Amino acid sequence: MSNAAPAAETYLLGHHPSIVAIHARRTVETAAAFILPFLKPGMRLLDVGCGPGTVTSGFAQRVAPGETIGIDPSADVIATAKSLATGTTAGTTAGTTAGTTTRNLSFEVGSVYQPRFAAGTFDAVFSHQVMQHLRHPVDALRQMRALLAPGGVLGVRVVDWGSAIFCPESEGTRRYLALQFDLARRNGAEPNAGRHLRRWLREAGFGETRLTTSTESDADAHAIRERVEMFVERILRSSLADRALECGIATRSDLESIAAAWRAWGRDPDAFFCFSHVEVVAWKR
């Protein structure tokens, strides 16, 4: 396809095993419920930025016998997706770029900016939490639109970090969000992507859209523990941590202090966290 944006992007969180494991908890019900009513058996579906593929596998069950393909720019995470889909932990090399894991489900390394697929070859395209990391979100959405057949449906879900509420607040927890915003914008990305999503879709050529929102909240002890685990892993072991050190906007001691602040937050009996996701279904007319 022509007029594609540069293929290179920087994924702020990276693919440390701890980060991928957290992403693998996502399911088609938790991440994609908003598009499920518009999917039918026999559809051909593309999941852009599929990560470890747990959501993609759920789509494959919904549209079977139609084909479901998950793409991601990371060879390592595609290898993980293949292993999870087949219930294995070995036998797939990180350098492999394609390979069917079940009869109607496959994963391969690929860029949304430079897809290998012909225009108009998918009945549905899906993207979860990708737009917040892209320097060229409108170009990415244009490519997704081009891949859709006439009448095809697109589903996009992305967080808006400006909606985050957490209580009790502390200097350490506020510092975490400030670092995330700073690093995202240094990468040319938009952490408040959710509020821009409908406009981006219009600029990409979509006319008819259906926008909904969903709130993700943590209030019970189990959810609070998982949130603490997620933020501690991000601030200590993800590429976000490496980038903060590289840019000189935090020291290792700073990162340890932020992690300690999240652990302290998790021990507070009144701890509560929530933020909003924006979900848009759009059609190619």
C-alpha positions as a Markdown table, in Angstrom:
| # | Residue | x | y | z |
|---|---|---|---|---|
| 1 | Met | 0.0 | 0.0 | 0.0 |
| 2 | Ser | 1.3 | 3.5 | -0.8 |
| 3 | Asn | 1.8 | 6.6 | 1.4 |
| 4 | Ala | 2.6 | 4.5 | 4.5 |
| 5 | Ala | 4.2 | 6.2 | 7.5 |
| 6 | Pro | 7.6 | 5.0 | 8.6 |
| 7 | Ala | 7.3 | 1.5 | 10.0 |
| 8 | Ala | 9.5 | 2.0 | 13.0 |
| 9 | Glu | 7.8 | 2.8 | 16.3 |
| 10 | Thr | 9.0 | 2.6 | 19.9 |
| 11 | Tyr | 6.7 | 0.5 | 22.3 |
| 12 | Leu | 7.2 | 2.3 | 25.6 |
| 13 | Leu | 6.7 | -0.8 | 27.8 |
| 14 | Gly | 8.7 | -3.2 | 25.8 |
| 15 | His | 8.3 | -7.0 | 26.0 |
| 16 | His | 9.8 | -8.0 | 29.3 |
| 17 | Pro | 8.3 | -11.4 | 30.2 |
| 18 | Ser | 6.5 | -9.9 | 33.2 |
| 19 | Ile | 4.8 | -7.3 | 31.0 |
| 20 | Val | 3.8 | -9.9 | 28.4 |
| 21 | Ala | 2.4 | -12.1 | 31.2 |
| 22 | Ile | 0.2 | -9.3 | 32.4 |
| 23 | His | -1.1 | -8.7 | 28.9 |
| 24 | Ala | -1.8 | -12.4 | 28.5 |
| 25 | Arg | -4.6 | -12.1 | 31.1 |
| 26 | Arg | -6.7 | -10.2 | 28.7 |
| 27 | Thr | -9.6 | -12.0 | 27.0 |
| 28 | Val | -11.9 | -11.2 | 24.2 |
| 29 | Glu | -14.7 | -10.6 | 26.8 |
| 30 | Thr | -12.7 | -8.1 | 28.8 |
| 31 | Ala | -11.0 | -6.3 | 26.0 |
| 32 | Ala | -13.3 | -6.5 | 23.0 |
| 33 | Ala | -16.9 | -6.9 | 24.3 |
| 34 | Phe | -17.9 | -3.7 | 22.4 |
| 35 | Ile | -17.3 | -5.2 | 19.0 |
| 36 | Leu | -18.5 | -8.8 | 19.6 |
| 37 | Pro | -22.2 | -8.0 | 18.6 |
| 38 | Phe | -20.9 | -7.0 | 15.1 |
| 39 | Leu | -18.9 | -10.2 | 14.4 |
| 40 | Lys | -20.3 | -13.3 | 12.7 |
| 41 | Pro | -19.1 | -16.8 | 11.9 |
| 42 | Gly | -17.2 | -16.9 | 8.7 |
| 43 | Met | -15.7 | -13.4 | 8.9 |
| 44 | Arg | -12.0 | -12.9 | 8.2 |
| 45 | Leu | -10.5 | -10.9 | 11.0 |
| 46 | Leu | -7.2 | -9.1 | 11.6 |
| 47 | Asp | -6.0 | -8.3 | 15.1 |
| 48 | Val | -3.4 | -5.4 | 14.9 |
| 49 | Gly | -0.9 | -5.3 | 17.8 |
| 50 | Cys | -2.1 | -8.7 | 19.1 |
| 51 | Gly | 0.6 | -9.1 | 21.8 |
| 52 | Pro | 0.5 | -12.6 | 23.4 |
| 53 | Gly | -2.7 | -13.4 | 21.4 |
| 54 | Thr | -5.2 | -14.3 | 24.1 |
| 55 | Val | -7.7 | -11.8 | 22.7 |
| 56 | Thr | -7.0 | -13.0 | 19.2 |
| 57 | Ser | -7.7 | -16.6 | 20.2 |
| 58 | Gly | -11.0 | -15.6 | 21.5 |
| 59 | Phe | -11.9 | -13.9 | 18.2 |
| 60 | Ala | -10.9 | -17.1 | 16.3 |
| 61 | Gln | -13.6 | -18.9 | 18.3 |
| 62 | Arg | -16.2 | -16.3 | 17.5 |
| 63 | Val | -15.6 | -16.0 | 13.8 |
| 64 | Ala | -14.8 | -19.7 | 13.0 |
| 65 | Pro | -14.7 | -21.1 | 10.4 |
| 66 | Gly | -13.5 | -17.7 | 9.2 |
| 67 | Glu | -9.8 | -17.0 | 9.5 |
| 68 | Thr | -8.3 | -14.9 | 12.3 |
| 69 | Ile | -4.7 | -13.4 | 12.0 |
| 70 | Gly | -2.8 | -11.6 | 14.7 |
| 71 | Ile | 0.1 | -9.4 | 13.8 |
| 72 | Asp | 2.6 | -7.6 | 16.1 |
| 73 | Pro | 6.0 | -6.0 | 15.3 |
| 74 | Ser | 7.7 | -8.0 | 18.0 |
| 75 | Ala | 9.0 | -11.5 | 16.9 |
| 76 | Asp | 9.4 | -12.5 | 20.6 |
| 77 | Val | 5.8 | -11.7 | 21.5 |
| 78 | Ile | 4.5 | -13.5 | 18.4 |
| 79 | Ala | 6.5 | -16.6 | 19.4 |
| 80 | Thr | 4.7 | -16.3 | 22.8 |
| 81 | Ala | 1.3 | -16.0 | 21.1 |
| 82 | Lys | 1.9 | -19.1 | 19.0 |
| 83 | Ser | 3.0 | -21.1 | 22.1 |
| 84 | Leu | 0.0 | -20.0 | 24.1 |
| 85 | Ala | -2.4 | -20.7 | 21.3 |
| 86 | Thr | -1.1 | -24.3 | 20.9 |
| 87 | Gly | -0.6 | -24.9 | 24.6 |
| 88 | Thr | 3.1 | -25.3 | 24.2 |
| 89 | Thr | 6.2 | -23.5 | 25.5 |
| 90 | Ala | 8.6 | -24.6 | 22.9 |
| 91 | Gly | 8.9 | -25.5 | 19.2 |
| 92 | Thr | 8.5 | -21.9 | 17.9 |
| 93 | Thr | 11.5 | -19.7 | 17.2 |
| 94 | Ala | 11.3 | -16.0 | 17.8 |
| 95 | Gly | 12.5 | -15.3 | 14.2 |
| 96 | Thr | 9.6 | -17.1 | 12.6 |
| 97 | Thr | 7.3 | -14.6 | 11.0 |
| 98 | Ala | 4.3 | -16.8 | 10.1 |
| 99 | Gly | 2.8 | -20.1 | 11.0 |
| 100 | Thr | -0.7 | -21.5 | 11.7 |
| 101 | Thr | -1.4 | -22.5 | 15.3 |
| 102 | Thr | -4.9 | -23.8 | 14.8 |
| 103 | Arg | -7.1 | -24.3 | 11.7 |
| 104 | Asn | -8.4 | -20.8 | 11.6 |
| 105 | Leu | -5.9 | -18.9 | 13.7 |
| 106 | Ser | -2.4 | -17.7 | 12.9 |
| 107 | Phe | 0.1 | -15.2 | 14.2 |
| 108 | Glu | 2.9 | -13.4 | 12.4 |
| 109 | Val | 5.3 | -10.5 | 12.7 |
| 110 | Gly | 3.9 | -7.4 | 10.9 |
| 111 | Ser | 3.6 | -3.7 | 10.9 |
| 112 | Val | 0.2 | -1.9 | 10.6 |
| 113 | Tyr | 2.0 | 0.7 | 8.4 |
| 114 | Gln | 3.3 | -1.8 | 5.9 |
| 115 | Pro | 0.9 | -4.8 | 6.0 |
| 116 | Arg | 1.5 | -7.7 | 3.6 |
| 117 | Phe | -2.2 | -8.1 | 2.9 |
| 118 | Ala | -4.0 | -6.9 | -0.1 |
| 119 | Ala | -6.5 | -4.1 | 0.3 |
| 120 | Gly | -10.1 | -5.1 | 1.1 |
| 121 | Thr | -9.3 | -8.6 | 2.3 |
| 122 | Phe | -10.7 | -8.5 | 5.9 |
| 123 | Asp | -14.3 | -8.3 | 7.1 |
| 124 | Ala | -13.2 | -7.1 | 10.5 |
| 125 | Val | -10.1 | -5.4 | 11.9 |
| 126 | Phe | -9.4 | -4.9 | 15.6 |
| 127 | Ser | -6.8 | -3.0 | 17.7 |
| 128 | His | -6.4 | -2.9 | 21.4 |
| 129 | Gln | -4.3 | -0.3 | 23.3 |
| 130 | Val | -2.1 | 0.4 | 20.3 |
| 131 | Met | -3.1 | 3.9 | 19.4 |
| 132 | Gln | -1.6 | 5.4 | 22.6 |
| 133 | His | 1.9 | 4.2 | 21.5 |
| 134 | Leu | 1.9 | 5.4 | 17.8 |
| 135 | Arg | 3.5 | 8.6 | 16.4 |
| 136 | His | 1.2 | 8.2 | 13.3 |
| 137 | Pro | -2.2 | 7.0 | 14.6 |
| 138 | Val | -4.2 | 8.4 | 11.7 |
| 139 | Asp | -1.9 | 6.8 | 9.2 |
| 140 | Ala | -2.3 | 3.5 | 11.0 |
| 141 | Leu | -6.1 | 3.8 | 11.0 |
| 142 | Arg | -6.0 | 4.6 | 7.2 |
| 143 | Gln | -4.1 | 1.4 | 6.7 |
| 144 | Met | -6.7 | -0.5 | 8.7 |
| 145 | Arg | -9.5 | 1.0 | 6.7 |
| 146 | Ala | -7.8 | 0.1 | 3.4 |
| 147 | Leu | -7.6 | -3.5 | 4.6 |
| 148 | Leu | -11.3 | -3.7 | 5.2 |
| 149 | Ala | -13.7 | -4.9 | 2.6 |
| 150 | Pro | -16.7 | -2.7 | 1.8 |
| 151 | Gly | -19.0 | -2.9 | 4.7 |
| 152 | Gly | -16.3 | -4.2 | 6.9 |
| 153 | Val | -16.1 | -3.3 | 10.6 |
| 154 | Leu | -13.3 | -1.8 | 12.7 |
| 155 | Gly | -13.0 | -2.0 | 16.5 |
| 156 | Val | -10.5 | 0.1 | 18.4 |
| 157 | Arg | -10.1 | 0.4 | 22.1 |
| 158 | Val | -7.6 | 2.6 | 23.9 |
| 159 | Val | -7.1 | 4.1 | 27.3 |
| 160 | Asp | -7.1 | 7.8 | 28.2 |
| 161 | Trp | -4.5 | 8.2 | 30.9 |
| 162 | Gly | -5.8 | 11.7 | 31.7 |
| 163 | Ser | -8.9 | 10.0 | 33.2 |
| 164 | Ala | -6.8 | 8.1 | 35.8 |
| 165 | Ile | -8.0 | 8.4 | 39.4 |
| 166 | Phe | -6.2 | 6.9 | 42.3 |
| 167 | Cys | -6.6 | 7.3 | 46.0 |
| 168 | Pro | -4.7 | 7.9 | 48.2 |
| 169 | Glu | -2.3 | 9.9 | 46.2 |
| 170 | Ser | 1.3 | 10.3 | 47.0 |
| 171 | Glu | 4.3 | 12.0 | 45.5 |
| 172 | Gly | 5.6 | 8.6 | 44.2 |
| 173 | Thr | 2.4 | 7.6 | 42.5 |
| 174 | Arg | 2.0 | 11.0 | 40.9 |
| 175 | Arg | 5.6 | 10.8 | 39.8 |
| 176 | Tyr | 4.9 | 7.5 | 38.0 |
| 177 | Leu | 2.1 | 9.0 | 35.8 |
| 178 | Ala | 4.3 | 12.1 | 35.1 |
| 179 | Leu | 7.1 | 9.9 | 33.9 |
| 180 | Gln | 4.7 | 7.8 | 31.7 |
| 181 | Phe | 3.3 | 11.0 | 30.1 |
| 182 | Asp | 6.8 | 12.5 | 29.6 |
| 183 | Leu | 8.2 | 9.4 | 28.0 |
| 184 | Ala | 5.2 | 8.8 | 25.7 |
| 185 | Arg | 5.4 | 12.3 | 24.4 |
| 186 | Arg | 9.2 | 12.1 | 23.9 |
| 187 | Asn | 8.3 | 9.1 | 21.6 |
| 188 | Gly | 5.8 | 11.3 | 19.8 |
| 189 | Ala | 2.8 | 9.4 | 21.1 |
| 190 | Glu | -0.3 | 10.6 | 22.9 |
| 191 | Pro | -1.1 | 9.1 | 26.3 |
| 192 | Asn | -4.5 | 10.7 | 26.3 |
| 193 | Ala | -5.3 | 8.8 | 23.1 |
| 194 | Gly | -8.9 | 7.9 | 24.1 |
| 195 | Arg | -10.2 | 11.5 | 23.8 |
| 196 | His | -8.8 | 11.9 | 20.3 |
| 197 | Leu | -9.9 | 8.5 | 18.9 |
| 198 | Arg | -13.1 | 9.6 | 17.2 |
| 199 | Arg | -11.4 | 12.5 | 15.5 |
| 200 | Trp | -8.5 | 10.3 | 14.3 |
| 201 | Leu | -11.0 | 7.9 | 12.8 |
| 202 | Arg | -12.8 | 10.7 | 10.9 |
| 203 | Glu | -9.4 | 12.0 | 9.6 |
| 204 | Ala | -8.6 | 8.4 | 8.5 |
| 205 | Gly | -11.8 | 8.4 | 6.3 |
| 206 | Phe | -14.3 | 6.7 | 8.5 |
| 207 | Gly | -17.8 | 8.3 | 8.5 |
| 208 | Glu | -20.0 | 6.1 | 10.6 |
| 209 | Thr | -18.8 | 5.5 | 14.1 |
| 210 | Arg | -20.2 | 4.2 | 17.3 |
| 211 | Leu | -18.4 | 5.4 | 20.5 |
| 212 | Thr | -18.7 | 3.8 | 23.9 |
| 213 | Thr | -16.6 | 4.0 | 27.1 |
| 214 | Ser | -15.8 | 1.5 | 29.8 |
| 215 | Thr | -14.2 | 2.0 | 33.1 |
| 216 | Glu | -11.6 | -0.2 | 34.5 |
| 217 | Ser | -11.4 | -0.1 | 38.3 |
| 218 | Asp | -9.6 | -1.8 | 41.1 |
| 219 | Ala | -11.1 | -1.7 | 44.6 |
| 220 | Asp | -11.0 | -5.3 | 46.0 |
| 221 | Ala | -7.8 | -6.8 | 47.5 |
| 222 | His | -7.1 | -9.1 | 44.5 |
| 223 | Ala | -7.5 | -6.3 | 41.9 |
| 224 | Ile | -5.3 | -3.9 | 44.0 |
| 225 | Arg | -2.6 | -6.5 | 44.2 |
| 226 | Glu | -2.6 | -7.0 | 40.5 |
| 227 | Arg | -2.5 | -3.3 | 39.9 |
| 228 | Val | 0.5 | -2.9 | 42.2 |
| 229 | Glu | 2.2 | -5.8 | 40.5 |
| 230 | Met | 1.6 | -4.2 | 37.1 |
| 231 | Phe | 3.0 | -0.7 | 38.0 |
| 232 | Val | 5.9 | -2.1 | 39.9 |
| 233 | Glu | 6.9 | -4.3 | 37.0 |
| 234 | Arg | 6.6 | -1.3 | 34.6 |
| 235 | Ile | 8.7 | 1.1 | 36.7 |
| 236 | Leu | 11.4 | -1.4 | 37.5 |
| 237 | Arg | 11.7 | -3.9 | 34.6 |
| 238 | Ser | 10.0 | -2.6 | 31.5 |
| 239 | Ser | 11.4 | -0.6 | 28.7 |
| 240 | Leu | 9.8 | 2.4 | 30.3 |
| 241 | Ala | 12.3 | 2.1 | 33.1 |
| 242 | Asp | 15.2 | 1.8 | 30.7 |
| 243 | Arg | 14.0 | 4.8 | 28.8 |
| 244 | Ala | 13.6 | 7.0 | 31.9 |
| 245 | Leu | 17.2 | 6.2 | 32.9 |
| 246 | Glu | 18.5 | 6.7 | 29.4 |
| 247 | Cys | 16.8 | 10.2 | 29.1 |
| 248 | Gly | 18.1 | 11.2 | 32.5 |
| 249 | Ile | 14.7 | 12.0 | 33.9 |
| 250 | Ala | 14.9 | 9.5 | 36.7 |
| 251 | Thr | 17.6 | 7.6 | 38.6 |
| 252 | Arg | 17.5 | 4.0 | 39.7 |
| 253 | Ser | 16.8 | 5.3 | 43.2 |
| 254 | Asp | 13.9 | 7.3 | 41.9 |
| 255 | Leu | 12.4 | 4.2 | 40.2 |
| 256 | Glu | 12.8 | 2.2 | 43.4 |
| 257 | Ser | 11.1 | 5.0 | 45.3 |
| 258 | Ile | 8.2 | 5.0 | 42.9 |
| 259 | Ala | 7.8 | 1.2 | 43.2 |
| 260 | Ala | 7.9 | 1.5 | 47.0 |
| 261 | Ala | 5.1 | 4.2 | 46.8 |
| 262 | Trp | 2.9 | 1.8 | 44.7 |
| 263 | Arg | 3.5 | -1.0 | 47.2 |
| 264 | Ala | 2.5 | 1.3 | 50.1 |
| 265 | Trp | -0.6 | 2.4 | 48.1 |
| 266 | Gly | -1.5 | -1.3 | 47.8 |
| 267 | Arg | -1.4 | -1.8 | 51.6 |
| 268 | Asp | -3.7 | 1.1 | 52.3 |
| 269 | Pro | -7.2 | -0.2 | 53.2 |
| 270 | Asp | -8.8 | 2.7 | 51.2 |
| 271 | Ala | -6.8 | 2.1 | 48.0 |
| 272 | Phe | -8.8 | 2.6 | 44.8 |
| 273 | Phe | -7.8 | 3.1 | 41.2 |
| 274 | Cys | -9.8 | 3.6 | 38.0 |
| 275 | Phe | -9.5 | 4.9 | 34.4 |
| 276 | Ser | -11.5 | 5.0 | 31.3 |
| 277 | His | -11.2 | 3.3 | 27.9 |
| 278 | Val | -12.7 | 4.7 | 24.8 |
| 279 | Glu | -14.1 | 2.2 | 22.3 |
| 280 | Val | -15.1 | 3.0 | 18.8 |
| 281 | Val | -16.7 | 0.7 | 16.2 |
| 282 | Ala | -16.5 | 2.1 | 12.7 |
| 283 | Trp | -17.6 | 0.8 | 9.3 |
| 284 | Lys | -16.1 | 1.1 | 5.8 |
| 285 | Arg | -19.0 | 2.4 | 3.7 |
